[in-house]
Amino acid sequence: MPNDKIKGLDELAGILDSLKARGKRICHCHGVFDLVHIGHIRHFEEARGFGDVLVVTITPDRYVNKGPHRPAFTESLRAEAVAALSCIDFVAVNRWPTAVETLKLLKPDFYVKGPDYRDAAKDLSGGIVLEEEAVRSVGGKLVFTDDITFSSSSLINRHLAAFPDELSKYLGEFSARYREEEVIGYLEGARSLKVLVIGEAIIDEYHYCETLGKAGKEPILVAKFLSSERFAGGILAVANHAAALSDSVGLVTALGEVNSQESFIRERLAPAVEPMFVYMDNAPTIVKCRYVEIYPFQKLFEICYMKGPEEYPALPKALCAQLEEVLPDYDVVIVTDYGHGLIGPEAVELLCEKARFLAVNTQLNADNRGFNTVSKYPRPDFVCISETELRLEARNRTGDIEQIVLNVAAKLDCSRILVTQGAEGCLTYSAEGGFLKVPAFTSRIVDRIGAGDAVLAVAALCVAQGAPMDLVGFIGNAVGAQAVSMVGNRKSISRVDLIKHVVSLLK
C-alpha cells in the first residue's frame, strides 16, 4: 500500500542503514512536488536507475516558499501522491527547509536532482551547493537526470484555479507585458543601491492570552496569559526589509535613554544594516504591547510605552545634525513617519532639500489623531500610503480615489504614488502612465501589522531604479501578500522567497 511507504525520518534512517549493510545502493530525491506530473515521474524513474532503492523526501508546508497560495496540496497529500508511484520505495516529510540535514541523516549513495540544477549559479537559494557538500560528506555523490521537465507552478496556475478569476486575468495580462527576467532584474538591481531609512524605532510585543470571560465582581474582561514574543518593528522592520534587497542600508532613528532596548535592537538588525542612533532624554524607546486572543488570532487591546515629542526638545537638533552628515552618502532615502515626534519640520525641510531620491510614508495611529499627514513632505519622489491615510490627507471619506490621488500628486509635486487598499490590492499612479489597479494576491490574512512598511521598503527601491509603476504594483502586492501571511514583524522579507514567489506568479 502507498501509505506503508511513508515513514518518519528517523525510522527511515534505520531502514536505510540496514539496506546499505546488505549492499543495497540508496538513491535520494528531494523537493516540493506540489503537483506530481509526467516530468516528476520520468525524473523518479531515471533516478531509480542509479541504484537499488529510491527514497523521496518532501518539503514540509511551512518551508514552501513560492508565495502564500502555495503549496496547493498539503504535505501529507503530496507524500501520499509520491508514494503511489511504483518506482519509489520510501517517502518521508522533511523536518528542515533544505535537504542538507536530511542527507546527513539518510546517507544516500546518490542524491539525484533534475537537469535544471546542473548550473548551480541559477539556484537562487544556493542550496544545491550546500546539498552537494552534505552528500559528499557522507560518502555519496550528486547526480542529475536528463529527461523532460515541466513546471508545477505553471500547471497549478493554469489548470487548478489557484487564484480568483480577476487575479488570474490580471496575472495573464501582466506576464504578457513583462518577462520574468525583467521583473527580477529590478529586485537584483537594488543590491547596488545605498539606502537610508529614517523613522521611529518601535518594539512590538505580542502577549498571547486565552480569554476567560467577565470578572466575577467587576465589569472587566479576564484573560489567562499563555506566552509572549517581541519583534523589531517600526523603522527597524523597514531597514530589515530593505536589507533583503540592498547590500548597504543605513538606519537613522531615536532610542530612549531609559529602557533603550539597544542590545535587543542591534541583535535583530540584518547584517547589511548600519544603525545610527540619536537618543531621547528621560524617555524610553517606544514599545507597543498588544494583547492577543490566541484562537482565533484577535487583538484585544494595546498599551504604548512612550513620551510625547515635547518632552525631549533636544531631539530635532540631534537628528538634523545626523542627517546633515549622512544624507549625501545615499542613493535612496526612505522615510516612514509614524507621527510620534521624531521627524519635525526642520528634519522634513532637510530631507526634501538634500535627499537624492525621497520615498515617503506617513501613518495614522491613535497617538497622532490625524495630525500626521503626507503633506508634511512637499517634495517626495515617491509616496506609498494606505487609502485611509490618503483620504485623511484630502479630508475626503467617499470621493473618487483617483481624483484624490491626482489632487495630492499636484499638491506635493509628486509624480509616482502607490495606494495600498487592503483586500482590494493596490492602485498605482504615475504622471506618464496614469492609473493601474492591481488585485490582491492573497485572501489569507494573519496579521496586517507591518505589511505597509514591507511594501514601501521594496517598492521604493524599484521606483528609484525607474521601474514602471504597473511593475511596482505587482512587486508591491507580492510583498504585501507575504507580509500579511505572518504575525507582525516576526520575519523580514526574504530576497530568495520574494523572487521565487514572483516566478511562481508569472508561470
N, C-alpha and C positions, 0 to 999 in steps of 0.2 A: 504494500500500500504506500502511496506517496508520502503520507504523514509519518510513516515509520522511518523515512529517510531523514526527517528533520530532527536535529539533535541540538543540545546545548553545546556551547563551545568547549567547555572543559570535558564533557563526556566525549565529544568528537576527537579531542586531542588524544585521549586514551585509546580510542578505537584505532586511530591512525598510527599510533606508536606500535600497536600490536600487528597491524598490517605491514608496516615497514620492517618489523622484526622477521616477518615471513617472506621478505624480499619483494614486496609489492612497491611499485613506484606511484607516488601520490601527485596528482595534478590539482591545482587550485585556481579557480576563477573568483573574482570579486567584483561587485557593482551594485547599482540600484535595482536594475531590472524591473522598472516600473510597469512596463508592458512587454511581456515576452513575445518576440516576433521572430520571423524567419532568420534575421541576422543573428539573433542570440542563439537560436537553435544550431545554426551552422557553426557558430563560434564554439559552442559547447561540444559539438560532435568532433570538431577538429582538435579541441583541447584534450579530449579523451584519448586521442591517438598518441599523445606524448607519453602516456604511462598506463597504469593498470586500474587506478581508482580516481574518479573525478569528484572533487569537493567544490561546492559553490557557497560562498558567504554573501549575505545580503546587507546592504547599508541600512541601519535602523531608521525609522521615520524621522527621529529628532535630528539626524545629521544629513538629511537630504536637502541640499542647498540650491534648489532650482526654482525658488520662489514659494510664497505661501500657498499656492494652488497645488503644490506637489509634496509628497507623492500622490498620484491618483489612486493608488491601491496601498493598503496598509502593509506593514512588514510581514504580518502573518499570511496575508493573501499572496504577497509576492513570493514568499518562501514556498507556499503550497503549489503555486503555479510552476516554479522552477523544479520542485521535487517531482512533479508529474512527468517530467521528461525521462525517458528510459536510459539515456546516456549518462545521467547523473546518479551518483551513488549516495552522496550525503549532502545535506543543506543545513546551514546554521545562520542565525541572525547575528550580525556583528555587535560588539559592545562599544566600539570606538569609531571615530569619524573616518579613519582610513584603515587600510589593511595592514599597516606596519606592525602593530602589536599582534594581530591575528596570525601573520606569517611567522612571527617568533614563537607563537604558541603551537601552531599546527605543523610547522617544519615541513612544508611540501618539497618534493623534488623539483617540481616545475610550477612557477607562477605564470599563468597564461593570460595575456592581455590581447585586445583587438588591435588591428593594424593602425588605427588612429592614434595609438600611443607610442608608435615607433620613434617619432620625433618628440623627445622629452621637452623641447623648448615650447611646444604648443600646449603643454599641460599647464594651465593657469595656476593650479594649486601647488605645483612642484612635487606632488605626491608620488609620481611614478619613480622619481629618483630615490626618494626615501624608501619606497617599497622594494626597489631593486637592491638597495643596500641591505634591507631586512632579510630578503630571501637568500642572498649570498651569505649572510651571517650565520644561517642555519644549514649551509651546505647545498642550497638549492640554486635554481637558475631561472632568470626571467626569459620567457619566450613569447612569440607573437603568432597569432593566427593570420591568415591571408584572405579569408573569404569575404563576401559581400557584407556591407554594413548598412544599417538603417538608423533613423533617429526615433527613439521612443517619444521624445518631446513633440516632434512633428506629427507623429501618428495620433498622439493623445490630443493635441491642439486641433487637428483636422477632423477627427472621427469620434471622439468621446465626449464632445460638448463640455470641455473643461471650463469654458467661460460662458457668460450670458451672451445673447445674440449681439447686443450693442458692442460689447467689448471684442468679440470675435471679428465683427465687421471692421472695427477700428484697427485692430492688430493687422488684419489683412491689408488694409489700405496703407498703414504705416510701413509695413515690411515691403510694400511695392515701391515706396519712395526712398527708403534707406536700407543700405546693406548692413549686415551685422558688423563688418569691419569698420564702417563709418561711425556707427554709434559707439562701439568700444573705443574707437580712436580718441574720442573726447575724454573718456574715463582714463585712458592711458596717458593722454596729453597733460592731464592735471598733475602728473608726477613732478614735472619740472617747475611748476608754479610755486613761488614763495607766498605763503598765505598768512595773513594776520587776522586773528579773531578777537573780538572785543565784546565784553558784556559781563553781566553778574555771574559769579560762581555760586552755584546752588547745590547743596547736598540734599538729595531726595531720600527720605526714609519711608519705607513701607512697613507698617506694623499689621500683620495678618491676624484676624480675630474670627471667632465664632460668636455670633450674636445669640444671647440667651433670652432676651426679651426685656420687658419693663421691670424696673426695680420694684421690690415689694412695697416700699413706703414712699417712693418719690417718683415723679414723672420723668424718669430718665431711662435711656437705653443702656442695657448692660451687655458687655461683650467679654468673652474669655480670650486672653492673649494666647497666640499659638507660636508665632515666630516673627522675625523681622529681617530686613536686608536694607543696605544702603547703596546708593548709586551716585556717581559723579554726574550731576545734572547741570542745567543751565548752559552757560558758555563752555563749561568743561566738556559736556557731551558734544557740542558743536565742534570743538577742537579735535576730539577723537574721531568724529565723522570725517572731518576734512583730512585728517592724517591717514585715513584709509586710502585716499587717492593721492595726496600730495606728500612728497618726501620731506618738506620743510614747512612746519606750521608754528608760528609764534602766537602766544596767548597772553593778552593783557587783561587782567581782572583784579578785583579787590578781595582781600581776605580780611577778616576781623582780627584785631589783636587779642580779643577774648575768644577762646574756643575757635582758633583759626582753622582747624581741620587740615592743616597744611600737609602733614605726613600722609593722611588718607588720600588727599588730592593728588599729591605727587605720585603715589603708588598707582593711582587709577588712570593717569595720563599715558597716552600712547608714546612710544619711544621717539617718534618724529616731532612731538610737541615740545617747544621750548617755553616754559612758563615765565612770565614777568609779572610779579605781584606788587601791587600797592596795598597799603594797609589802612584800615579804618580804626581810628582811636576809640577805645572804650565801647567797641561793638563786636558782635560775633559774626563769623561767616554765616551767610544765610542758610538756614536749614528749613526745609518744608517737610513736615511729618504728616503722612497720610495714613489713616486707619482704614483697613480694607477687610470687608467680609470675604473670607476665603472662598466660599462657594455659595452662590456664584461670585465671580470676581467683581465686587461692587465697592467703590469708595464710600465710606460713611461720613467722614469729616476730615478737615486738615487743620494743623496748627503750624504757624510760621514763627521761627525764631530769628528776629532781625530788628534793626532800628531804622528810623526814618533818616533820609539824607541830611536833614537839618542838624542831626546830632554828630556829624563828622564833617565840619566845614572845610577842613584842610584837604579833603579828598580830591576835589576838582583840580586844584593846582598840581597835586602829585600825579594825577592821571595825565594831565596835559603835558607835563614835563616828560613823562614816559613816552607818550605818543610823538612828541616833537623829535625825540631821539630815534625812534624806530620806524616811523611811517615811510621814510624814503627807501627802506630796505626791502619793501614787499610789493609784489605784483598785484595782489588781490587783498582787499580788506573786507571782512565780513563782520557786520555789527548786528548782534542780537540784543536788543534793548528791552529788558524785562520790566523797565519802569520802576525799579527800586532805588533809583537815585545815583547810580554810578556815573551815568553819562549826562552831564549838564550842558548848558548852552555853549560854554567855551570849548568843550570837547567836540560837540557837534560841528561847530564852525571849523575847527581844526581838521576834522575828518573830511568834511565836504571840500575843504580847500586843498588838502595835501594828499589824499588817497588817490593812487593811480586808477584804481577800479574799486568802486564802493558799492557793496551789496548790503541791503538794509532789511531788517525785520523788526517791527515794534509789536509788543504783545500786550494784550488786555488781560488783567487779572484783578483779584479782589482788592489788592493794595493800591493800584493806580486809578481805579474808578473812572476810566475814560480820559484821564489827563495825558496818557502816553500814546499819542497818535503819530503816524508816519510823517505828517507834515513838519515835524521837528527837523527833518533832514531835507533841506531844499535842493540838493543836487545828487541824488543817488543814481548810479548807473544801472542798478537792478533792484527791484523791490519784490520780495517774496512774502506774502501776507495772507492770512485767512480772510474769507469773505466777511465774517463778522467784524474783524478789525478794520477792513477796508470800508465797510458800511459805517462804522463808527467815525472814521475819518471824514466821511461825506455827510454824516448826520442824516443818513437816509436808510431806513429799515427795509423798504419794499421796492425801491426804484430799480430800473433795469440795470443789471450788474455791469454790462458792457459800457453803458453810458457813464456809470460811476468810474469805471477804470479809465475811460478817456478823460474825464474831468480831473482825476487825481494825477494822471500822467502829465497833463498840461500844467497843472499847478506845481508839480515837483520838477518839471522839465526832465522826466524820466521816460525813456523810450522802450523799456522792457520790464514787464510785470508778470508775475505768476501768482494767481489767486488759488489757494487751496480751498476745496469745497467739501471736505469730509467724504461721506459716502457717494457724493456725486463726482468725485475725481478732482480735476483742476481746470482752470481757464488760463490760457496763456495769451499775452498780448505783446506785439512789437510794432513799432511805428511803420516798418516796411512790410510786415507780413499780416498785420491785423490780428484777428482773434482765432483761436482754435480751442475747442472743448475736448478734453481727454477724459474718458470714463475711468472710474476707479478700477484698480487691478485686483482688488480683493474685497470680499464682504466679511472676512473673518477678522473681527476687531477684538483684540485682547486688552489693549490699553493705548489711548491716544497721546498720553504724556510723552513729549519729546519728538513726536512724529514731524511736526512742522520744522523743528530745528534740523532734523536729518535732511529733509527736503531742501531747506535753504543751503546747507553746507555743500551738498553735491551739486545742486542746480547752479549756484553761484560760480563754481569752478568751470562749469560748462559754458555759461554765458560769457565769462571772462575770456574764453577762447573763441568767441564769435559763433557758438553753436546756434542753429536756427531754433526759434522758440518752440516749434512743434516737437523738435527732438528733445529739448529741455523738459517739456511737459511729460514726454514719455519716460525719460530717465527719472524725473521727479516722482511720478506715480509709482514706478518700480521701487524706488527708495521708500516712499510712504507706505507701500504695501508691506515691505519688510519690517518697517518701524512699528506699525500698529499690531503686528503679529506677536510681539514680545512685551513683557512687563517693563514699563518705564524705560529707563536708560540702562537696563541690565547689560546690554551689549551695544557696541557701536557697529555701524555699517561695515561690512567686510568687502574689500575690493573684489576678491575672488567670488564670493557669494553673489555680489551685485552683477558681475559680468556673467556668471552662469545663469542668473535669473533673466537677464536681458537676452541671452542666447536662447533660453527656453521659450521666452515670449515670442521671439522672431521666427521660430521654426515653422 
